Amino acid sequence: DCKNAFFKADLPPEEETVIRPPLGCPFSLPGTSWRLKKSFYGLHRTPRHWYQLISSIPKSIGLTQCPHDACLFSGVLLPDK
């Protein structure tokens, strides 16, 4: 589901993002702020956070990233022994 893909990435701990809640939100008092824990579609760095999450999966199983094309991973997958 491409519409929800960006909501899956966690924000890195070194990046703190604070937003104001939408007007009329019943869950917060006027003048409060929210600290985000997950990426959000409208954030400038959301595509980078999403890519870091997705690219960590092939790296975790031993594939190496191509230096010329960041979306290409190569290697040999061996069955577990």
N, C-alpha and C positions, 0 to 999 in steps of 0.2 A: 504494500500500500504506500505509494509515493507521497501521498498527502500527509501521512503520519511519520514518515521516515526521520525527519528532523527532530522529532520529539523524543527519540530514543537515546541521544547522546548526552552524557553527563557533562556539565561544565567543569573545566579543570580547576583544581583548588586555588591556583594562583590568580585566577580571573574571577573577581567578584562582580556580579551584575545585579544592580538594584533598580527596580522600576516602581512607578506609582500604580496602584490598583485602578481599574477602570472606574469611571464615575458611577455612582449608585451601587457599588458592590456591597452586598449585605454582610460580607465576611470581614470587613475592615473598617476601622474608624477613619474619619477625615484626617489627612496629614500623615498617614502611615505609609510605609514603603514595604515592598516585598523583595527578598533576596532569592534569586532564582537558583535552583539546583540542577535543572535540565535545560538543554538548548530550546530555542524558541524560534518559530519560523521567521519572525521579523528581525532577529539579531544579525548584525553585520558578519560575525564570525561563525554563524551556525553551520554553513557548508564545511568549514574546516574541522569543526568538532565532529560532525557526522563522518567525514572522511577518515579522521583519526580512529574513530570507533570501528568503522568497516574494515580499514586496512590492518587493524591489529589482529583480525581473525586469521588471514592467511599467514601472517608472520608467526602467529602462535603455533602453527602446525609445521613450521620449518621452511616455508617458502620464502624466497628472497625477492625483493622488489627490484625491478629493472631501473637502472639509473637514467635511462632515456625516456621512459614512459611510466609515470607513477602509478598508473592503473594496471600495469602488467606485472604479475607475479609468476615466478618459475621455480621449479624444483621437482624432486621425485618423492612421491608419497608411497611409503612402504607400509604394509599391514602391520599391526601391532603383533609382537611376538610374545 
